[in-house]
């Protein structure tokens, strides 16, 4: 199953509201690592989770892998594409 999160929009996943915010190239927030295209995934009222391509995030008890993060500098919006991880 694939999920596309549009920056500045919300999607409901298994009862949780999910949004992609703050897309851009930067170092990982709160930890060491190389600069990369990153996004924050906001889930309900929880603090946002900082992710890059290949990393996983938990949404409503399920694991999702970040497949792709895209930026659109012209429209100043991007997308985060997630794929449900195999349990």
Biopython code that builds the backbone (N, CA, C, O; Angstrom):
import numpy as np
from Bio.PDB.StructureBuilder import StructureBuilder

atoms = [
    (1, "UNK", "N", (0.842, -1.166, 0.000)),
    (1, "UNK", "CA", (0.000, 0.000, 0.000)),
    (1, "UNK", "C", (0.890, 1.233, 0.000)),
    (1, "UNK", "O", (1.852, 1.299, 0.765)),
    (2, "UNK", "N", (0.583, 2.207, -0.845)),
    (2, "UNK", "CA", (1.344, 3.440, -0.971)),
    (2, "UNK", "C", (0.506, 4.614, -0.505)),
    (2, "UNK", "O", (-0.708, 4.644, -0.707)),
    (3, "UNK", "N", (1.160, 5.577, 0.119)),
    (3, "UNK", "CA", (0.501, 6.767, 0.649)),
    (3, "UNK", "C", (1.289, 7.983, 0.197)),
    (3, "UNK", "O", (2.501, 8.047, 0.403)),
    (4, "UNK", "N", (0.611, 8.954, -0.421)),
    (4, "UNK", "CA", (1.265, 10.199, -0.857)),
    (4, "UNK", "C", (0.766, 11.323, 0.046)),
    (4, "UNK", "O", (-0.427, 11.623, 0.086)),
    (5, "UNK", "N", (1.704, 11.940, 0.772)),
    (5, "UNK", "CA", (1.375, 13.082, 1.621)),
    (5, "UNK", "C", (1.806, 14.352, 0.915)),
    (5, "UNK", "O", (2.989, 14.535, 0.627)),
    (6, "UNK", "N", (0.849, 15.236, 0.633)),
    (6, "UNK", "CA", (1.153, 16.527, 0.013)),
    (6, "UNK", "C", (1.486, 17.530, 1.115)),
    (6, "UNK", "O", (0.765, 17.633, 2.107)),
    (7, "UNK", "N", (2.574, 18.261, 0.937)),
    (7, "UNK", "CA", (2.948, 19.260, 1.928)),
    (7, "UNK", "C", (1.804, 20.258, 2.098)),
    (7, "UNK", "O", (1.210, 20.696, 1.113)),
    (8, "UNK", "N", (1.508, 20.605, 3.296)),
    (8, "UNK", "CA", (0.437, 21.526, 3.715)),
    (8, "UNK", "C", (-0.950, 20.905, 3.667)),
    (8, "UNK", "O", (-1.931, 21.605, 3.920)),
    (9, "UNK", "N", (-1.072, 19.634, 3.355)),
    (9, "UNK", "CA", (-2.368, 18.960, 3.355)),
    (9, "UNK", "C", (-2.388, 17.884, 4.432)),
    (9, "UNK", "O", (-1.338, 17.484, 4.933)),
    (10, "UNK", "N", (-3.574, 17.420, 4.786)),
    (10, "UNK", "CA", (-3.707, 16.344, 5.763)),
    (10, "UNK", "C", (-4.401, 15.151, 5.129)),
    (10, "UNK", "O", (-5.251, 15.299, 4.252)),
    (11, "UNK", "N", (-4.021, 13.962, 5.591)),
    (11, "UNK", "CA", (-4.624, 12.716, 5.150)),
    (11, "UNK", "C", (-4.931, 11.893, 6.391)),
    (11, "UNK", "O", (-4.175, 11.915, 7.362)),
    (12, "UNK", "N", (-6.035, 11.172, 6.356)),
    (12, "UNK", "CA", (-6.356, 10.306, 7.481)),
    (12, "UNK", "C", (-5.881, 8.893, 7.175)),
    (12, "UNK", "O", (-6.186, 8.337, 6.120)),
    (13, "UNK", "N", (-5.121, 8.311, 8.122)),
    (13, "UNK", "CA", (-4.576, 6.961, 7.985)),
    (13, "UNK", "C", (-4.966, 6.174, 9.233)),
    (13, "UNK", "O", (-4.501, 6.472, 10.333)),
    (14, "UNK", "N", (-5.814, 5.179, 9.057)),
    (14, "UNK", "CA", (-6.234, 4.324, 10.172)),
    (14, "UNK", "C", (-6.670, 5.140, 11.388)),
    (14, "UNK", "O", (-6.351, 4.793, 12.525)),
    (15, "UNK", "N", (-7.401, 6.226, 11.139)),
    (15, "UNK", "CA", (-7.944, 7.056, 12.211)),
    (15, "UNK", "C", (-7.033, 8.168, 12.689)),
    (15, "UNK", "O", (-7.451, 8.972, 13.523)),
    (16, "UNK", "N", (-5.809, 8.248, 12.198)),
    (16, "UNK", "CA", (-4.871, 9.305, 12.599)),
    (16, "UNK", "C", (-4.745, 10.331, 11.475)),
    (16, "UNK", "O", (-4.699, 9.974, 10.298)),
    (17, "UNK", "N", (-4.690, 11.611, 11.853)),
    (17, "UNK", "CA", (-4.457, 12.666, 10.859)),
    (17, "UNK", "C", (-2.956, 12.808, 10.662)),
    (17, "UNK", "O", (-2.205, 12.945, 11.628)),
    (18, "UNK", "N", (-2.518, 12.775, 9.391)),
    (18, "UNK", "CA", (-1.095, 12.777, 9.050)),
    (18, "UNK", "C", (-0.836, 13.885, 8.032)),
    (18, "UNK", "O", (-1.626, 14.095, 7.112)),
    (19, "UNK", "N", (0.292, 14.598, 8.210)),
    (19, "UNK", "CA", (0.662, 15.659, 7.277)),
    (19, "UNK", "C", (2.171, 15.663, 7.087)),
    (19, "UNK", "O", (2.920, 15.284, 7.988)),
    (20, "UNK", "N", (2.612, 16.094, 5.909)),
    (20, "UNK", "CA", (4.026, 16.299, 5.619)),
    (20, "UNK", "C", (4.295, 17.798, 5.720)),
    (20, "UNK", "O", (3.589, 18.605, 5.115)),
    (21, "UNK", "N", (5.316, 18.160, 6.483)),
    (21, "UNK", "CA", (5.643, 19.571, 6.665)),
    (21, "UNK", "C", (7.153, 19.766, 6.613)),
    (21, "UNK", "O", (7.921, 18.820, 6.787)),
    (22, "UNK", "N", (7.562, 20.998, 6.373)),
    (22, "UNK", "CA", (8.960, 21.391, 6.493)),
    (22, "UNK", "C", (9.890, 20.550, 5.621)),
    (22, "UNK", "O", (10.880, 20.010, 6.114)),
    (23, "UNK", "N", (9.575, 20.435, 4.321)),
    (23, "UNK", "CA", (10.437, 19.707, 3.399)),
    (23, "UNK", "C", (11.626, 20.579, 3.021)),
    (23, "UNK", "O", (11.468, 21.774, 2.770)),
    (24, "UNK", "N", (12.808, 19.988, 2.979)),
    (24, "UNK", "CA", (13.980, 20.730, 2.557)),
    (24, "UNK", "C", (15.246, 19.939, 2.802)),
    (24, "UNK", "O", (15.229, 18.919, 3.489)),
    (25, "UNK", "N", (16.346, 20.413, 2.237)),
    (25, "UNK", "CA", (17.638, 19.757, 2.403)),
    (25, "UNK", "C", (18.272, 20.295, 3.678)),
    (25, "UNK", "O", (18.487, 21.499, 3.816)),
    (26, "UNK", "N", (18.569, 19.395, 4.602)),
    (26, "UNK", "CA", (19.170, 19.798, 5.870)),
    (26, "UNK", "C", (19.749, 18.574, 6.575)),
    (26, "UNK", "O", (19.545, 17.436, 6.151)),
    (27, "UNK", "N", (20.470, 18.836, 7.652)),
    (27, "UNK", "CA", (20.979, 17.765, 8.503)),
    (27, "UNK", "C", (19.813, 17.211, 9.306)),
    (27, "UNK", "O", (18.821, 17.912, 9.507)),
    (28, "UNK", "N", (19.908, 15.964, 9.772)),
    (28, "UNK", "CA", (18.830, 15.395, 10.584)),
    (28, "UNK", "C", (18.638, 16.221, 11.867)),
    (28, "UNK", "O", (19.614, 16.640, 12.490)),
    (29, "UNK", "N", (17.413, 16.443, 12.243)),
    (29, "UNK", "CA", (17.129, 17.212, 13.445)),
    (29, "UNK", "C", (17.399, 16.364, 14.679)),
    (29, "UNK", "O", (16.871, 15.259, 14.803)),
    (30, "UNK", "N", (18.218, 16.874, 15.591)),
    (30, "UNK", "CA", (18.457, 16.207, 16.854)),
    (30, "UNK", "C", (19.394, 15.020, 16.807)),
    (30, "UNK", "O", (19.541, 14.319, 17.808)),
    (31, "UNK", "N", (20.030, 14.775, 15.677)),
    (31, "UNK", "CA", (20.986, 13.667, 15.610)),
    (31, "UNK", "C", (22.000, 13.957, 14.505)),
    (31, "UNK", "O", (21.794, 14.851, 13.685)),
    (32, "UNK", "N", (23.090, 13.200, 14.487)),
    (32, "UNK", "CA", (24.142, 13.414, 13.495)),
    (32, "UNK", "C", (23.838, 12.662, 12.213)),
    (32, "UNK", "O", (23.146, 11.644, 12.223)),
    (33, "UNK", "N", (24.360, 13.173, 11.117)),
    (33, "UNK", "CA", (24.196, 12.516, 9.832)),
    (33, "UNK", "C", (24.375, 13.528, 8.716)),
    (33, "UNK", "O", (24.413, 14.733, 8.966)),
    (34, "UNK", "N", (24.484, 13.045, 7.487)),
    (34, "UNK", "CA", (24.705, 13.944, 6.357)),
    (34, "UNK", "C", (23.445, 14.745, 6.007)),
    (34, "UNK", "O", (22.328, 14.338, 6.327)),
    (35, "UNK", "N", (23.642, 15.865, 5.360)),
    (35, "UNK", "CA", (22.519, 16.646, 4.851)),
    (35, "UNK", "C", (21.824, 15.858, 3.754)),
    (35, "UNK", "O", (22.478, 15.197, 2.947)),
    (36, "UNK", "N", (20.509, 15.926, 3.724)),
    (36, "UNK", "CA", (19.719, 15.211, 2.718)),
    (36, "UNK", "C", (18.366, 15.891, 2.623)),
    (36, "UNK", "O", (18.002, 16.687, 3.489)),
    (37, "UNK", "N", (17.622, 15.579, 1.575)),
    (37, "UNK", "CA", (16.254, 16.056, 1.460)),
    (37, "UNK", "C", (15.459, 15.363, 2.558)),
    (37, "UNK", "O", (15.375, 14.135, 2.584)),
    (38, "UNK", "N", (14.879, 16.136, 3.458)),
    (38, "UNK", "CA", (14.194, 15.603, 4.630)),
    (38, "UNK", "C", (12.814, 16.223, 4.734)),
    (38, "UNK", "O", (12.531, 17.255, 4.124)),
    (39, "UNK", "N", (11.966, 15.583, 5.511)),
    (39, "UNK", "CA", (10.620, 16.095, 5.782)),
    (39, "UNK", "C", (10.281, 15.795, 7.229)),
    (39, "UNK", "O", (10.908, 14.948, 7.864)),
    (40, "UNK", "N", (9.305, 16.483, 7.732)),
    (40, "UNK", "CA", (8.759, 16.150, 9.029)),
    (40, "UNK", "C", (7.359, 15.609, 8.795)),
    (40, "UNK", "O", (6.583, 16.177, 8.027)),
    (41, "UNK", "N", (7.045, 14.507, 9.464)),
    (41, "UNK", "CA", (5.724, 13.896, 9.386)),
    (41, "UNK", "C", (5.010, 14.221, 10.700)),
    (41, "UNK", "O", (5.462, 13.821, 11.773)),
    (42, "UNK", "N", (3.903, 14.942, 10.610)),
    (42, "UNK", "CA", (3.106, 15.281, 11.786)),
    (42, "UNK", "C", (1.943, 14.296, 11.873)),
    (42, "UNK", "O", (1.206, 14.110, 10.905)),
    (43, "UNK", "N", (1.784, 13.669, 13.037)),
    (43, "UNK", "CA", (0.732, 12.674, 13.251)),
    (43, "UNK", "C", (-0.106, 13.140, 14.432)),
    (43, "UNK", "O", (0.379, 13.239, 15.559)),
    (44, "UNK", "N", (-1.374, 13.425, 14.150)),
    (44, "UNK", "CA", (-2.276, 13.948, 15.175)),
    (44, "UNK", "C", (-1.601, 15.111, 15.907)),
    (44, "UNK", "O", (-1.054, 16.006, 15.264)),
    (45, "UNK", "N", (-1.634, 15.109, 17.221)),
    (45, "UNK", "CA", (-1.065, 16.198, 18.021)),
    (45, "UNK", "C", (0.336, 15.888, 18.538)),
    (45, "UNK", "O", (0.864, 16.631, 19.365)),
    (46, "UNK", "N", (0.948, 14.797, 18.060)),
    (46, "UNK", "CA", (2.285, 14.413, 18.508)),
    (46, "UNK", "C", (3.340, 15.319, 17.876)),
    (46, "UNK", "O", (3.088, 15.902, 16.821)),
    (47, "UNK", "N", (4.520, 15.451, 18.495)),
    (47, "UNK", "CA", (5.597, 16.220, 17.859)),
    (47, "UNK", "C", (5.964, 15.593, 16.513)),
    (47, "UNK", "O", (5.949, 14.369, 16.390)),
    (48, "UNK", "N", (6.292, 16.401, 15.503)),
    (48, "UNK", "CA", (6.650, 15.866, 14.183)),
    (48, "UNK", "C", (7.884, 14.967, 14.243)),
    (48, "UNK", "O", (8.772, 15.155, 15.075)),
    (49, "UNK", "N", (7.916, 13.979, 13.334)),
    (49, "UNK", "CA", (9.035, 13.040, 13.221)),
    (49, "UNK", "C", (9.838, 13.433, 11.990)),
    (49, "UNK", "O", (9.278, 13.575, 10.903)),
    (50, "UNK", "N", (11.145, 13.608, 12.150)),
    (50, "UNK", "CA", (12.044, 13.992, 11.065)),
    (50, "UNK", "C", (12.465, 12.740, 10.303)),
    (50, "UNK", "O", (12.970, 11.793, 10.906)),
    (51, "UNK", "N", (12.261, 12.722, 8.958)),
    (51, "UNK", "CA", (12.578, 11.542, 8.155)),
    (51, "UNK", "C", (13.280, 11.904, 6.851)),
    (51, "UNK", "O", (13.168, 13.025, 6.355)),
    (52, "UNK", "N", (14.005, 10.930, 6.309)),
    (52, "UNK", "CA", (14.618, 11.012, 4.984)),
    (52, "UNK", "C", (14.226, 9.743, 4.234)),
    (52, "UNK", "O", (13.657, 8.820, 4.817)),
    (53, "UNK", "N", (14.533, 9.702, 2.947)),
    (53, "UNK", "CA", (14.221, 8.521, 2.150)),
    (53, "UNK", "C", (14.881, 7.293, 2.754)),
    (53, "UNK", "O", (16.038, 7.341, 3.170)),
    (54, "UNK", "N", (14.129, 6.180, 2.800)),
    (54, "UNK", "CA", (14.634, 4.926, 3.325)),
    (54, "UNK", "C", (14.348, 4.724, 4.806)),
    (54, "UNK", "O", (14.446, 3.601, 5.301)),
    (55, "UNK", "N", (13.998, 5.782, 5.518)),
    (55, "UNK", "CA", (13.706, 5.651, 6.942)),
    (55, "UNK", "C", (12.254, 5.237, 7.150)),
    (55, "UNK", "O", (11.436, 5.334, 6.235)),
    (56, "UNK", "N", (11.938, 4.774, 8.357)),
    (56, "UNK", "CA", (10.577, 4.349, 8.673)),
    (56, "UNK", "C", (9.977, 5.227, 9.752)),
    (56, "UNK", "O", (10.684, 5.814, 10.571)),
    (57, "UNK", "N", (8.646, 5.301, 9.733)),
    (57, "UNK", "CA", (7.884, 6.059, 10.714)),
    (57, "UNK", "C", (6.665, 5.228, 11.105)),
    (57, "UNK", "O", (6.113, 4.503, 10.276)),
    (58, "UNK", "N", (6.247, 5.331, 12.360)),
    (58, "UNK", "CA", (5.054, 4.613, 12.811)),
    (58, "UNK", "C", (3.851, 5.544, 12.721)),
    (58, "UNK", "O", (3.873, 6.664, 13.231)),
    (59, "UNK", "N", (2.794, 5.055, 12.058)),
    (59, "UNK", "CA", (1.542, 5.801, 11.938)),
    (59, "UNK", "C", (0.419, 4.880, 12.376)),
    (59, "UNK", "O", (0.200, 3.833, 11.767)),
    (60, "UNK", "N", (-0.292, 5.259, 13.426)),
    (60, "UNK", "CA", (-1.448, 4.509, 13.933)),
    (60, "UNK", "C", (-1.129, 3.026, 14.143)),
    (60, "UNK", "O", (-1.937, 2.158, 13.813)),
    (61, "UNK", "N", (0.041, 2.747, 14.687)),
    (61, "UNK", "CA", (0.422, 1.377, 14.989)),
    (61, "UNK", "C", (1.036, 0.611, 13.835)),
    (61, "UNK", "O", (1.497, -0.513, 14.032)),
    (62, "UNK", "N", (1.059, 1.181, 12.631)),
    (62, "UNK", "CA", (1.672, 0.535, 11.469)),
    (62, "UNK", "C", (2.990, 1.186, 11.109)),
    (62, "UNK", "O", (3.193, 2.370, 11.376)),
    (63, "UNK", "N", (3.889, 0.422, 10.505)),
    (63, "UNK", "CA", (5.190, 0.941, 10.064)),
    (63, "UNK", "C", (5.118, 1.324, 8.596)),
    (63, "UNK", "O", (4.608, 0.566, 7.771)),
    (64, "UNK", "N", (5.634, 2.506, 8.276)),
    (64, "UNK", "CA", (5.664, 3.027, 6.915)),
    (64, "UNK", "C", (7.094, 3.427, 6.572)),
    (64, "UNK", "O", (7.778, 4.052, 7.382)),
    (65, "UNK", "N", (7.549, 3.065, 5.363)),
    (65, "UNK", "CA", (8.885, 3.418, 4.877)),
    (65, "UNK", "C", (8.781, 4.595, 3.923)),
    (65, "UNK", "O", (7.906, 4.625, 3.059)),
    (66, "UNK", "N", (9.679, 5.567, 4.081)),
    (66, "UNK", "CA", (9.703, 6.731, 3.196)),
    (66, "UNK", "C", (10.368, 6.304, 1.887)),
    (66, "UNK", "O", (11.561, 6.003, 1.856)),
    (67, "UNK", "N", (9.591, 6.283, 0.821)),
    (67, "UNK", "CA", (10.086, 5.852, -0.487)),
    (67, "UNK", "C", (10.719, 7.026, -1.233)),
    (67, "UNK", "O", (11.763, 6.873, -1.867)),
    (68, "UNK", "N", (10.087, 8.191, -1.157)),
    (68, "UNK", "CA", (10.577, 9.345, -1.920)),
    (68, "UNK", "C", (10.092, 10.630, -1.271)),
    (68, "UNK", "O", (8.977, 10.703, -0.753)),
    (69, "UNK", "N", (10.952, 11.644, -1.307)),
    (69, "UNK", "CA", (10.582, 12.995, -0.904)),
    (69, "UNK", "C", (10.873, 13.889, -2.092)),
    (69, "UNK", "O", (11.986, 13.878, -2.618)),
    (70, "UNK", "N", (9.897, 14.657, -2.519)),
    (70, "UNK", "CA", (10.079, 15.537, -3.675)),
    (70, "UNK", "C", (9.792, 16.974, -3.269)),
    (70, "UNK", "O", (8.937, 17.237, -2.423)),
    (71, "UNK", "N", (10.512, 17.892, -3.880)),
    (71, "UNK", "CA", (10.303, 19.319, -3.665)),
    (71, "UNK", "C", (9.850, 19.952, -4.967)),
    (71, "UNK", "O", (10.273, 19.537, -6.046)),
    (72, "UNK", "N", (8.997, 20.950, -4.869)),
    (72, "UNK", "CA", (8.589, 21.749, -6.025)),
    (72, "UNK", "C", (8.849, 23.212, -5.675)),
    (72, "UNK", "O", (7.964, 23.886, -5.147)),
    (73, "UNK", "N", (10.064, 23.715, -5.966)),
    (73, "UNK", "CA", (10.408, 25.072, -5.568)),
    (73, "UNK", "C", (9.530, 26.143, -6.217)),
    (73, "UNK", "O", (9.379, 27.231, -5.661)),
    (74, "UNK", "N", (8.956, 25.856, -7.370)),
    (74, "UNK", "CA", (8.104, 26.834, -8.041)),
    (74, "UNK", "C", (6.824, 27.064, -7.241)),
    (74, "UNK", "O", (6.434, 28.207, -7.001)),
    (75, "UNK", "N", (6.174, 25.981, -6.831)),
    (75, "UNK", "CA", (4.918, 26.093, -6.085)),
    (75, "UNK", "C", (5.136, 26.026, -4.580)),
    (75, "UNK", "O", (4.184, 26.129, -3.807)),
    (76, "UNK", "N", (6.396, 25.852, -4.162)),
    (76, "UNK", "CA", (6.795, 25.801, -2.759)),
    (76, "UNK", "C", (6.027, 24.739, -1.972)),
    (76, "UNK", "O", (5.658, 24.946, -0.816)),
    (77, "UNK", "N", (5.801, 23.627, -2.611)),
    (77, "UNK", "CA", (5.186, 22.464, -1.964)),
    (77, "UNK", "C", (5.913, 21.224, -2.448)),
    (77, "UNK", "O", (6.569, 21.233, -3.489)),
    (78, "UNK", "N", (5.786, 20.177, -1.687)),
    (78, "UNK", "CA", (6.408, 18.919, -2.071)),
    (78, "UNK", "C", (5.531, 17.763, -1.651)),
    (78, "UNK", "O", (4.414, 17.955, -1.172)),
    (79, "UNK", "N", (6.043, 16.564, -1.833)),
    (79, "UNK", "CA", (5.324, 15.348, -1.479)),
    (79, "UNK", "C", (6.259, 14.397, -0.751)),
    (79, "UNK", "O", (7.467, 14.375, -0.986)),
    (80, "UNK", "N", (5.671, 13.620, 0.132)),
    (80, "UNK", "CA", (6.375, 12.510, 0.768)),
    (80, "UNK", "C", (5.582, 11.257, 0.405)),
    (80, "UNK", "O", (4.386, 11.162, 0.680)),
    (81, "UNK", "N", (6.265, 10.304, -0.214)),
    (81, "UNK", "CA", (5.606, 9.067, -0.624)),
    (81, "UNK", "C", (6.053, 7.965, 0.335)),
    (81, "UNK", "O", (7.244, 7.708, 0.508)),
    (82, "UNK", "N", (5.064, 7.325, 0.950)),
    (82, "UNK", "CA", (5.315, 6.275, 1.936)),
    (82, "UNK", "C", (4.770, 4.951, 1.420)),
    (82, "UNK", "O", (3.826, 4.920, 0.631)),
    (83, "UNK", "N", (5.368, 3.871, 1.868)),
    (83, "UNK", "CA", (4.908, 2.526, 1.532)),
    (83, "UNK", "C", (4.813, 1.741, 2.840)),
    (83, "UNK", "O", (5.730, 1.778, 3.659)),
    (84, "UNK", "N", (3.709, 1.038, 3.029)),
    (84, "UNK", "CA", (3.542, 0.263, 4.260)),
    (84, "UNK", "C", (4.640, -0.797, 4.319)),
    (84, "UNK", "O", (4.843, -1.549, 3.366)),
    (85, "UNK", "N", (5.341, -0.845, 5.446)),
    (85, "UNK", "CA", (6.427, -1.804, 5.634)),
    (85, "UNK", "C", (5.848, -3.170, 5.968)),
    (85, "UNK", "O", (4.792, -3.267, 6.593)),
    (86, "UNK", "N", (6.534, -4.214, 5.554)),
    (86, "UNK", "CA", (6.111, -5.576, 5.856)),
    (86, "UNK", "C", (6.372, -5.865, 7.326)),
    (86, "UNK", "O", (7.441, -5.540, 7.844)),
    (87, "UNK", "N", (5.412, -6.469, 7.993)),
    (87, "UNK", "CA", (5.586, -6.818, 9.404)),
    (87, "UNK", "C", (6.288, -8.141, 9.552)),
    (87, "UNK", "O", (6.520, -8.594, 10.673)),
]
sb = StructureBuilder()
sb.init_structure("model")
sb.init_model(0)
sb.init_chain("A")
sb.init_seg("    ")
for serial, (resi, resn, name, xyz) in enumerate(atoms, 1):
    if name == "N":
        sb.init_residue(resn, " ", resi, " ")
    sb.init_atom(name, np.array(xyz, "f"), 0.0, 1.0, " ", f" {name:<3s}", serial, name[0])
structure = sb.get_structure()
